[in-house]
Structures are given as structure tokens and as C-alpha cells.
Amino acid sequence: MSTPLAGLPTRVEVYEVGPRDGLQNEKAVIPVGVKADFVRRLLAAGLSTIELTSFVPAKWVPQLADAEELLELLGPLPGRHPVLVPTDRGLDRALEAGVREVAVFASATETFAQKNLNRTVAASLDMFAPVVARARGEGLAVRGYVSMCFGDPWEGEVPLGQVAEVAVRLHEMGCTEVCLGDTIGVGTPGQVHSLLGLLADRGLPVPELAVHFHDTYGQALANTLVALQSGVTTVDASTGGLGGCPYARSATGNLATEDLVWMLHGLGIQTGVDLTALTAASLWMAGQLGRPSPSRTLTALAPAQEGIACSTPG
Ligand code: MG
């Protein structure tokens, strides 16, 4: 038995983003039945917080054009299952589908706001404010993402004050959770410590913060550990390390859920996740996609992965 390190939480909420963030950049459209099966396998592995899909216009993200169909196939689920909704129309669709939690996605940098949302940072926050207000009025929880918190491929290192401003604004407009995204995975533990300290100084309640790391430079777990030491208890991860950011130079994407769970359990922190069942779910999905997962833990635990053909480069 390991001895828990001082100052760490006894339980962490693993916020699974595989079905949405993980699959959204897949080139080949994945059948909705496969997506539903993936979600069911994740639930069976004990993941109770799963971001399911996105109610964005189909032309923005063709892979997620089946949002309504997926939710209908899944039916009511136990746990927390947010969906992304950038606009009022997206919120209409989510409410019609019986969704209880939505997420909006802001950017800390002007360049990414333009590329991702076709607006300035200020204009995108103005677009989200009425959506968040209406969602809260309907009794929904709302997660607000801040992308590019530590670095941006066009603007370089992002001033922490700039990140804090967006995070504070999302919290003030009614977001019940603010998630700090290292969208291209360039952040390091010192930056994470500084940003979380600054946000606490600006009055953001740390229990309402979440972190979303990418493993581009192999820093995702180190960054997670520092976030936990700063009081964060909600950590995003993607089963099999699926997904990434099309703007990141490396193919390495989201922190793999298996890698996160391995570390947390090693620290004596509860997650509710059964790592064996999660490994099986992840292997199954890798088989569906026809390529091995970059997860180090999955590779260590499941040599069967070697049998999966690598059908796409990278
Ligand atoms: Mg991501």
C-alpha cells in the first residue's frame, strides 16, 4: 500500500472526454452504434462523468452530427454527462434531448478564438453569456472551458493574467465549473502552480476548477499532480489518449485515462474506475479505430495491442 502524499484529495473525479474530444477529430465517421457501445463500456468501467458529444452545427464538426441519435440510443444514464453547446440553437437541441449539463468553450488567446469560433475573445464571451444564463435558468450545470491556457501555437506563451480574465468572466456569467485547458500540451508544473494560485487570488473557488492536460511534452501527469496539490479534484482525461488538437505539432493528444487512473490509484486516491475494465474498453476502441493507443499504461497492461494494425500514419 502506498502512503498518500500530504495535501492530496482522497477522491478525484475523472472527467472522461473520449467520446467527444477524443473522437471529434477522427477523419472517418464512426457509426453511432459504436459510439454508444464505447460510452456503455466506459460506464461499465466505473467512469460516471463522461462528456458525450457536441451540439454544434454539423458543418463545424461532422463527426458529431449524430448527437441527438447518440443520446437517444443511450437513454437516461446515471452520473454526469455534459454536452458542448456554443449557441442558443445548440442549447435548444440539448434541452430537447433531456441534457442536464452543458459546456461552452472559450479561448484565452485572440488567434485561437478567431480560428475556433470566428470571433474575438470578447465577442465569444458575449455569445456565451446568454446561453449560460438560460441554461442555468433551466436548472442545468454549465462547464466553461478556457482553451490555450499555457501556450498558443501562434502567440507563444500566454500571459496568466489573460487566462485569469477569461476564467473569471466565465465564472461570473454563471459557469458552475471552469476547466483550464492546455490545448497544445506545452504547460509545465510551475505554470500550473502559478495559474491556480492567481485564480485563487482572483476569487475563483478552487473546487469549481478542473484541469485538462495534453501529453505533448510528457508533462500531463506532473501537471495533474501539481493541480491536485493546489486543491483541484476534477481532472479531464481521454480513454486511450484519444484525440488531440489539430493545431499541435505532435500527434500526442489528451492525457490518457488509463495513465491518470494508474497514478491516482498508486497515490491511494479513489476514482471509482476499474482499471481492468477500462483497459478492455480502450483496447476495444483501438480495434474499432484500427490503430494502437498511445497510452503508456495500456501498452504496459495489454500487449495484445501489438496485434492492432496501424492504419493511419503518426
Ligand atoms: Mg483535449
Boltz pocket constraint, residues with backbone or C-beta under 6 A from the ligand:
constraints:
  - pocket:
      binder: B
      contacts: [[A, 21], [A, 183], [A, 212], [A, 213], [A, 214], [A, 243], [A, 244], [A, 254]]
      max_distance: 6.0
